[in-house]
Amino acid sequence: MKLTTVFIILLIFGLIDLYVYKGFSGIVQLYAPAHKILITALYWLISLSCLGLLIYGVANRGNFTSMNALTLIIGIFITFLLPKIVFVIFHAVDDIFNLAGLAVNYMVRETDYTRRNFISQVGLLASGLMFGSMIYGILWGKFNFRVLREKIGSPRIPKSFDGVKIVQISDAHLGSFGDSYQPIEKAVAMINELEPDYVFFTGDLVNNHGNEASSWVDIFRNIEATEGKYSIFGNHDYADYGNLTAEERTASVKLLKNIHGQMGFRLLEDESIELRRGNHSITLIGVHNWGKGFHQVGDLDKALKGINPDNFQILLSHDPTHFEEQVKNKTTIDLTLSGHTHGMQMGIEIPSLNIKWSPVKFRYPRWAGMYQENGQKLYINRGFGVLAYPGRVGMPPEITLLTLHSEA
């Protein structure tokens, strides 16, 4: 890592820590001196340790034998950083009100203005709740799998496909699970209980290297689908996020392709196949990753070559920006299944109140669930695994059940 990069990291997060400490010290000023010293020492010990861990992890990211250690380091840093940012927001509001009060007091020449810390105190409570939520997300939230159900209706769906059940999973990121096999076995059992006809996996089986998936073959092989399991690559499946040589990346991709097969998945690489029931068929299309700001190796034109335009068409494409850029209003694809966003692994969803929000919306306008434009549908799975922050807060891991319905 360049020295200037290290300096910028230290400057940004150092300023955040100083501002948080300013507000924090104002709240604890009524404590006994010994307690104030202890709290101050703990604050700076934790803050500097987290910052040191982050710099060490990023500087040596290419030297880790697996992504687990780096994921843990980043996760620790994020777990402490986000509650600080919450406190910064509240404390900044407090400062604005106090500055306004001082200004008014100066202009009207009243008695000395007394600084208030009420909003900062609320912020301290909110940041504490955020910290607790993030710990919960690491220990339990990432294993709180849920099944979300969607009905897909179209007059282009043949009657022989009416009621066909498709399970979509995405973004397993198996390298982030370590050896937590038991909760994933339970998730596989949840999939099998749905009795799907097809299972589609929409990319990012690993974080970086194919060998992260090796110990998971037997578990994912147990995923059952009566008529077939199909998969594609995501941006993390090309071994581009570590300091690997070209030969090592090629070997990783080759290994991962073999692992897809060992798990029972038919990997689709810029190609299409017909899924048949009786005398009718629908078309399944699968492409390599194509994403705005990410890999753009997928060749949709190649995958669409020779398909029957009258068939109902399902596209597996990892990144939802592919739908935005190359699918909608430019193809006859009826349904695109994507992942990639993870719902940022944190947010809030209350369907009964029509509340659905995550910070990831500022990067991806379409970030989770079903979207439709001019009859073309896009469904974005919130992800099966975790990346960077090793947990989930308000955005549980998702198993999607899509049921086809003929509307002819």
PEKA-V157365 format. One record per helix or strand of 2 or more residues. SS is the DSSP state (A for helix, B for strand). FROM is the first residue (numbers start at 1). TO is the last residue. If there is no record, write none. Layout:
BEGIN
ss={SS SS}
from={FROM FROM}
to={TO TO}
END
This chain:
BEGIN
ss={A A A A A A B A B A A B A B A A B B B A B A B A B A B A B B B}
from={3 33 61 67 118 141 146 159 165 174 181 198 210 229 235 246 266 271 280 300 313 321 335 342 348 351 355 359 369 376 398}
to={30 59 63 108 139 143 154 161 169 176 193 202 221 232 238 262 267 277 286 304 319 327 339 345 350 353 357 362 373 380 406}
END
